[in-house]
């Protein structure tokens, strides 16, 4: 059986590694750890194809450590026990891919081995570890955030795989992969197997063939979750329910779906029906407590409710505009009238002077702008 393309061109050291300069550049934390052979547990949080597995292997090689690779999707406590039971003279590094798929009980089981140093953990996740990794375990790990590869970085990786690739094929691949190096390499490999030549037409045909089925790490994963959200946004309950079924049938993490529903409740429904956030949160809690298969019913209930709710993005849009002003104008002075005045000096400086807790014209109806002077006429809500 021939070696996969991704394995053939996988970097063996940081000098060959492309991207994540904020972690691997000169003087940056992962490079320093690798060069000085620092042994510690950490979590790599980033999108698919951003180099998590490669960095774990480079790190393990630098320490001459024994690296054990498991996927949390299929691994369990027995796999951990077998690794701990191994007699080695070198440190044991456990690379746990998709660590967010380990449930609380499994993470609790892993914790004492990490605490004692019997295992050094390298977790990899596409999900926010603050939500998915138990606090005691996360507190014993540093978290490194990886970014999707830039177009320039993707070009370097693709050219390493296909040095003589034509410009139009390269540009199409870069756009299609959207920062996911693994996806680009998978499509190249499928195209070479099916058609030989790497052309735009052959690449398109290979993508249709390769990603016909839902792939939790591939393009179709993002296509289906996008269709799911857009169907709810459009109020199309039937379509939203279909895409929910697609994800559940493919083995998608139900908490991934529920988390997107919580975001949707505030971003897209917002002020039109504030109880939507309450419902979405309860769905998430039910999914977390009950688990599949029964939690599918909770998800269906939530989807029907959210899709049928009125939509109002004004709060979300207002936040985006406010964030833009903060970025553009920096920390503008807060008007003296609404500043906190806990000391006499501050009162002498007229902090809080003239402020009325309940303006005479009615509760919460003050006509004077409380915005910084530079933005006093700015409106985020129409």
N, C-alpha and C positions, 0 to 999 in steps of 0.2 A: 504494500500500500504506500503510495507516494506521500511525502511530507506536505502538509498544507502550506499554502503560500505565506500565510501570516507567520508560521513558525520558521520558514526559510529565511525571511528577511527580518525577523525579530531582533532588535538591538541587543548586543551582549554587554554594553556598558553605557554610561551616560554620554560619552562623546558621540556615540551613534544614535542616541535617543533624540527624537524630534518633539519640540513643544514643552510646555510647562516650565518655561524659563523662570517663573517666580518661585519654583521649587528646586529646579535642577541647575540653574545658572550659577556662576561663580559666587561663592559666599552664601548661597541660598540653603534653606534648611535640609532638604533631602540630600543635596550634594555634600554638604558638610557631614551629615550623618554617615553617608556611604564612604567618604574619604577618610573619616576618622574612626570608622567601624564602631559607631555607637549602637548599642543594642537596646531597643525599646519597642513597645507596642504602638501601633498607629492604625488609623483608618484612612483609606483613600476614598474620597467622595467626589464623584464626577460622572459625566455622561458616558454612555457606551462608546467604546473605541477611543478613549482618551489616554490609554497607556497604563492603567492600573496594574494589570497582571505583569506587564513588562517591568515596571518599576519595582514590583515586589521581587521578581526574580533577580534583577540587578542588585538589589539590596542584599538578598540572601547570599548571592555569589560573593559579594564584597566581604561578608563576614565568615565565609567558608562554613555557613550554617546548613543544617539539614532542612530542606524546604518541603513541607507537606501541603499539597493543594487540595482543597475540598470546595464543593459548591453547597451552599446552605439549602439549596432546593432539594437535594437528594441525601445530604449527609445527616447523621444523627449522633446521639451520645456514644454509641458503640465505636464510631469512627474516631471520636476524640480519645476514647479509652485506648484504642489500638496504638495511636500515635504516642500517647503518654507512656505506654508500656515498652516502647522501643528503647533499646540501649544504644545511646550514641555518645561520643566524646565531644561532639560539637553542639552548639545551641540548636534547639528545635524551634523552627519558625512555622507557624500555621498560617497559610494564606487561605482565608475564608471568603470566597467570592459570594456576592449577594448576601452579605451578612444580615441585611434587613429581613431576610426570609427565615432566619433562626427565631423561633418563638421565645418567649420570656423564660420558660423552663429550660430550654436548651442553652440560652445565654447564662442563666444562673449556674448551670452545670459547668460551663466553660470558665466562669469567673475565677474560682479558686486556683486553677492551673495557671492563669495569667497573673494572679496576685502573687503566687509563690515563685514565679519565674520558670516553672517547668515548661511552659509554652510562651513563646513570644508571638503575639497575635498581629497579623496584618489583615485587617478587614477591608473589603472592597464593596462599595455600594453606589447605586445611582440615586438613592433616596436620602433625604436629610437624616443623618445619624442621630440628631437630637430627638427625633420622633421614634426611631426604629431600634436604637441600641439602648439597653438599660443603663441608667445613670452610673451604677457602680462600675460597670465594664467600661463605659465611655470615659469615665474620670481617670482611668488608667491608660488611656490611649491619647496620643496627639492626633488631631484631625488635619489632614492636608486636603485642600480643595483643588480639584483639577478642572480645567476648562476644556470645552470642545476645541478641537484643532482649528486654527485659522486657515483661510484658503491657501496662504503661502505654505504653511506647514503641511497641509494635505497634499499640495503639489510635490513637495519633497518626498513624502512617503510613497505616493503613487509612482513617482519616477524611479524610486528605489526598486519597486516591483516590476515596472515596465520602463526601462531606460529610454526606449525609442518611441514612446507613446506620442501620437499626434496631438496637436494643440487642442483641436475641437473635442476630441475624446477625453483629454485631460480635464478641460473646463467642464464638460458634462458630468464627469465622475465627481469632481469637486463639489458641484452644485447638488448632485443627487445624494452624496454621502453626508453633507451638512455637518462636517466636523467629526464624523465617526470613521476613524481609520479602518477599523475591523470590517465595517460594511463595504467600504471601497475595495478592500482586498478580496472580500468574499465575492463581490460582483466580478472583479477581474478574473478570479479563479474560475467562476462559473462560465464566464464568456470564453475563456481559453479552452475549457473542456468541451463546450457545446459548438463553438464556431471557429476557434483558432485565433483569428485576427481580432485585435482590439479596435473596433470602430464604434462610432456613436450608435449606429443601427444595431450592431451586435450586442452592445451593452444594454440597450433598451429591451431587446428581446430576452436577454439573460435575466434581467430584473423581473420581467413579467413571469418568467418561468420559476425563478428562485423564490420569489416572495409571494407566490400565490396563496400559501398558507400563512396564518398569523405567526409571527416570530417575535417573541418577547424582547429580543435584543436587536431586532431588525427594523426596517423601514415600516413594515405593516403595523407594528406595535403603535407607532406614532400616528399612522394614518387612521387607525381605528379609534384611538382615544380622541383624536381631533374630530372625527365624524360624530362620536358620542357627544362631545361638548357642543358642537355646532347644531346637532339635532335638538338637544335640550334648549339651546338658545333660541332656536326657531319655533319652539313649542310643538315639535313633532314627537309625540310620545312613542308612537309605533317605531319610528326609526331609532330613537334613543334606546328603546328596549331591545331592539335587534342587536345594536352594537354592544350593549351590556351583555347579551347572551354570547356574542362572539368572543368577548374577552373572558368570560367565565368558562366557556367551553375550551378555550386555549390554555387555561390554567393560570390566567393573570392573577396577581396578588390582589385579593378583594380590598385590602386597605389602600392600595394604590388608587383603585377606582373611587372608594369612599372619600379619600383625601381630595381628589379632584372635584368631587361633588360639594365639599365644604367650601372650597375656593370659589366654585361657580355660584354658590348661594349668595356670597357677598359681592362678587365681581359683576355678575350679570343680572341678578334679581334685586339685590340691594334693598333700597328704600321702598320699592314697590310692594314688597311683602317681607318685612323683617323676620317673620317667623320661619322663613325658609332656612336661615342659618341655624335656627334651633333644631329643625327637622334634620338637616344635613349632619349636624353634630351628633344627634341621637343615632342616626344611621351608622356613622363611623363608630360610635361606642358599641352599638349592637354587633357590628361586624367584628370588632376587636374582642368582644366578650364571647360571642357564639361561635364564630368561625363557619367555614363551609362544611356541608352544603346548605345548611339552613339559612345562613346569612345572605344567600342569594335572594331570599324573599324580602329581607330588609332593604337590600339594594334596589330591588324592583319597586318597592313602595316609595323609596326616596326619589328614584328616577321619575316615576309617574307624577309625583308632587312637584318636583322642580321644573320638569318640562311644561307642566300645566300652569305654572305661576307667571304672573305678569313680570316684565323685565324693566329694570331701571339701572343704568350704569353710571348715574350721576356721581355717586360717592367715589367709585373707582376712578372716573375721569377727573374729579376734583383732586384726588390724591396725586394723580400723575402730573397735573398742572402745578400743584403746590411743590412737589418734589423737584420739578423743573426749575421753579423760581428759587428754591433753596440752593440748587446746584449753580444757577446763573448768578445769584446775588449774594450768596454766602450767608453769614450770620448777621442779618440786619438788626439794628437796635430795637428792643422791645419798647413800646411807648411807656413813658414814665408812669402814666396814670394806672397802668395794669401791672406794674412791677411789684414784686413782693417786698414788703418793708418791715422786716422783723426787728430792726434796731433803730435807735434814735437817729444815728447818722444817716441812715437811708431815708428816714422820714424828713430830715432836714434837707436832704437832696431832692425832695419832692417825689420820692418813690411812692406810688399809690395815691397821690394827692388828687382829690376830686372823684375818686372811683366810688360808684354807687353799686352796692351788691344787687339791689332790685330797683332798676330805674323806674321813675314815677310813671312813665308811659306804659309800663307793663312788664311782667317777668320775662327777662331774656329778649327785650325788644329795644335795646339801646341803639340809637341811630348813628352815634359817632363810631367811626371805624376803629377797631382794635388792631388793625394790621400795622406793621412797620410803616413809617412815613413814605418810603419809596413805593410801597404797594397799597397805599390806603384806598385807592379806587379800583383795586383788582377784585374781580368776582370769579370764583371757581364754580359756583352754582348759579344757573340762570334763573 
